[in-house]
């Protein structure tokens, strides 16, 4: 708990620096391009188009409950894309900011938060695209939609904790970045983004062990099923136990390896 409180205190104390660095991170990623960070949604839009054509037009797949496949798919893809992009950016946060890491007074812990906020800008753009899809299919908006803010907070805590672990390890062992890429590819297919958990009822209890199951299903509950977030308290308690544990462990790993960054870089 102390670790968590100290973290939020540091975030608040450096809020202006974090906001400035998040904007600069977006500018740096797309420097020299015409449309800037909008390029970050080109790949997801291409993925959406391909899956829509293959499953909706080709196979005419209907999601469980009669909901259009593309709506369910995009709803699950949005939180996954946020998590995936945040984790990949955090993995490189120490290596790509050597000039800052070598300054002893710079709080390197906030680099993961900078990438988190940069990804949130893209997340907002993806949500806007999803709202257009909802309107196209005549899906009504509801107060339940606001629950996504809770799930956004939940995945942010989880992503920052993992980000600290991978950032610290990758600064010393560069193979970690390659391992993360493979891990995320496998993790994507173990998360109910393309498929629905009700399609495999016999294995559902195993699938629920995946922390991202809670997040993706939470977004679907917010925008599609209109179910309250307290509907599955056991899964909620499980997720927060895992997420907070990862957060605390991530902070400890980062703090322990922090003194080795300069030598490794």
C-alpha positions in Angstrom: 0.0 0.0 0.0 2.9 2.4 0.8 4.4 1.6 -2.6 1.1 2.6 -4.2 0.7 5.8 -2.3 4.3 6.9 -3.0 3.7 6.2 -6.7 0.6 8.4 -6.9 2.3 11.1 -4.9 5.2 11.1 -7.4 2.8 11.2 -10.3 1.0 14.2 -8.8 4.3 16.0 -8.1 5.5 15.5 -11.6 2.1 15.9 -13.4 3.2 18.8 -15.6 6.4 17.0 -16.6 4.4 13.8 -17.5 1.9 15.7 -19.6 4.7 17.5 -21.5 6.6 14.3 -22.1 3.5 12.4 -23.2 2.8 15.0 -25.9 6.5 15.0 -26.9 6.4 11.2 -27.1 3.6 11.3 -29.6 5.4 14.0 -31.6 8.6 11.9 -31.5 6.9 8.7 -32.7 5.4 10.4 -35.7 8.0 13.1 -36.4 8.1 14.1 -40.1 4.7 12.6 -41.0 1.8 14.6 -42.3 -1.1 13.3 -40.2 0.9 12.7 -37.1 -0.4 10.3 -34.4 -3.3 9.3 -36.7 -0.9 6.8 -38.2 -1.3 4.9 -35.0 -4.8 3.9 -35.9 -4.0 3.0 -39.5 -2.9 -0.5 -38.5 -5.9 -1.2 -36.2 -8.3 0.1 -38.9 -6.6 -2.2 -41.4 -7.0 -5.1 -38.9 -10.7 -4.2 -38.4 -11.3 -4.1 -42.1 -9.7 -7.5 -42.7 -11.6 -9.2 -39.9 -14.8 -7.5 -41.0 -14.4 -8.8 -44.5 -13.3 -12.3 -43.6 -15.8 -13.0 -40.7 -18.7 -10.7 -41.5 -18.8 -10.8 -45.3 -17.0 -14.1 -46.0 -18.1 -16.5 -43.2 -21.1 -14.3 -42.1 -20.2 -15.0 -38.5 -22.5 -13.8 -35.8 -21.3 -13.2 -32.3 -23.0 -14.9 -29.4 -26.3 -13.1 -28.8 -26.8 -12.0 -32.4 -24.6 -9.0 -32.0 -22.6 -8.1 -35.2 -19.2 -9.7 -35.1 -17.3 -6.6 -36.0 -18.9 -4.7 -33.0 -17.8 -7.3 -30.5 -14.4 -7.6 -32.1 -13.6 -3.9 -32.1 -15.0 -3.5 -28.5 -12.4 -6.1 -27.4 -9.6 -4.9 -29.6 -9.7 -1.4 -28.2 -8.5 -2.2 -24.6 -6.1 -4.9 -25.9 -4.5 -2.4 -28.3 -4.1 0.1 -25.5 -2.5 -2.6 -23.3 -0.3 -3.9 -26.1 1.0 -0.5 -27.2 1.6 0.7 -23.6 3.6 -2.4 -22.8 5.7 -2.3 -26.0 6.5 1.4 -25.4 7.3 0.8 -21.7 9.6 -2.1 -22.7 11.8 0.4 -24.6 11.3 3.4 -22.2 14.7 3.1 -20.5 16.7 2.2 -23.6 15.2 5.0 -25.7 15.6 7.7 -22.9 19.3 7.1 -22.1 20.0 10.9 -21.9 17.4 11.2 -19.1 18.2 8.0 -17.3 21.8 9.1 -16.9 20.6 12.2 -15.0 20.6 11.1 -11.4 17.8 13.6 -10.4 15.4 12.4 -13.1 12.6 10.1 -11.8 12.8 7.3 -14.2 9.8 5.6 -12.7 7.5 8.1 -14.5 8.6 7.0 -18.0 6.1 4.2 -17.9 3.4 6.6 -17.0 4.4 8.9 -19.8 3.9 6.1 -22.3 0.6 5.2 -20.6 -0.7 8.7 -21.2 0.6 8.8 -24.7 -1.3 5.6 -25.4 -4.4 7.1 -23.9 -4.5 9.7 -26.6 -4.6 7.0 -29.2 -7.1 5.1 -27.1 -9.4 8.0 -27.2 -9.2 8.1 -31.0 -10.0 4.4 -31.2 -13.0 4.9 -29.0 -14.2 7.6 -31.4 -14.0 5.1 -34.2 -15.9 2.5 -32.2 -18.7 5.0 -31.4 -19.1 5.5 -35.2 -19.4 1.7 -35.6 -22.0 1.6 -32.8 -24.0 4.3 -34.5 -23.7 2.5 -37.9 -25.2 -0.6 -36.4 -27.9 1.2 -34.4 -26.5 0.4 -31.0 -27.7 2.8 -28.4 -25.5 4.6 -25.9 -26.1 4.1 -22.1 -24.8 5.3 -18.8 -23.2 1.9 -18.5 -20.7 3.1 -21.2 -19.0 5.3 -18.6 -17.9 2.1 -16.8 -15.0 1.9 -19.3 -13.3 4.5 -17.2 -13.1 2.0 -14.4 -11.7 -0.7 -16.7 -9.3 1.8 -18.2 -7.9 2.6 -14.7 -7.7 -1.2 -14.0 -5.7 -2.0 -17.1 -3.5 1.1 -16.5 -2.4 -0.2 -13.1 -1.7 -3.6 -14.6 0.2 -2.2 -17.6 2.4 0.1 -15.5 3.4 -2.7 -13.1 4.3 -5.0 -16.1 5.9 -2.0 -17.8 8.3 -1.5 -14.9 9.3 -5.1 -15.0 10.0 -5.3 -18.7 11.6 -1.9 -18.9 14.0 -2.8 -16.1 14.9 -6.2 -17.5 15.1 -5.0 -21.1 17.6 -2.3 -20.1 20.0 -5.1 -18.9 19.0 -8.0 -21.1 18.0 -6.9 -24.6 16.5 -10.3 -25.4 13.5 -9.4 -23.2 12.1 -7.2 -26.0 12.0 -10.2 -28.4 10.4 -12.4 -25.7 7.7 -9.7 -25.0 6.8 -9.7 -28.7 6.2 -13.5 -28.7 4.4 -13.3 -25.4 2.0 -10.6 -26.6 1.2 -12.5 -29.7 0.2 -15.6 -27.7 -1.5 -13.5 -25.1 -3.7 -11.9 -27.8 -5.1 -15.2 -28.9 -5.7 -16.3 -25.3 -7.8 -13.2 -24.7 -11.5 -13.1 -25.9 -11.0 -10.4 -28.6 -11.6 -12.4 -31.8 -13.5 -15.2 -30.1 -16.2 -15.2 -27.4 -15.6 -16.9 -24.1 -19.1 -18.6 -24.3 -17.9 -20.6 -27.3 -15.7 -22.7 -25.0 -17.8 -23.2 -21.8 -15.8 -26.2 -20.6 -12.5 -24.1 -20.6 -14.0 -20.8 -19.4 -12.7 -21.2 -15.9 -9.1 -21.4 -17.3 -9.6 -18.5 -19.7 -10.8 -16.4 -16.7 -7.3 -16.7 -15.1 -6.0 -14.4 -17.8 -6.1 -10.8 -16.3 -6.9 -9.3 -19.7 -10.1 -11.4 -19.8 -11.5 -9.2 -17.1 -10.6 -6.0 -19.0 -11.9 -7.1 -22.4 -15.1 -8.6 -21.0 -15.5 -5.4 -19.0 -15.4 -3.2 -22.1 -18.0 -5.5 -23.7 -20.1 -5.3 -20.5 -19.9 -1.5 -20.7 -20.7 -0.9 -24.3 -22.6 -4.0 -25.5 -24.2 -6.0 -22.7 -24.8 -3.0 -20.3 -23.9 -5.0 -17.2 -22.6 -3.4 -14.0 -18.9 -3.9 -13.2 -19.8 -5.5 -9.8 -21.7 -8.3 -11.7 -18.8 -10.7 -11.2 -17.2 -9.8 -7.8 -15.0 -12.9 -7.7 -13.4 -12.2 -11.0 -13.0 -8.5 -9.9 -11.2 -9.4 -6.7 -9.0 -11.9 -8.5 -8.0 -9.3 -11.1 -7.2 -6.6 -8.5 -5.2 -9.1 -6.4 -3.1 -10.0 -9.5 -2.9 -6.4 -10.8 -1.8 -4.9 -7.5 0.7 -7.7 -6.9 2.2 -7.1 -10.3 2.2 -3.3 -9.6 4.1 -3.7 -6.3 6.5 -6.4 -7.6 7.1 -4.2 -10.7 8.0 -1.3 -8.5 10.4 -3.4 -6.4 12.1 -4.9 -9.5 12.5 -1.5 -11.1 13.9 0.0 -7.9 16.3 -2.9 -7.4 17.7 -2.7 -10.9 17.6 1.0 -11.3 21.2 1.5 -10.2 22.4 -0.8 -13.0 20.7 1.1 -15.9 23.6 3.5 -16.5 26.2 0.8 -16.6 24.0 -1.4 -18.9 23.3 1.5 -21.3 
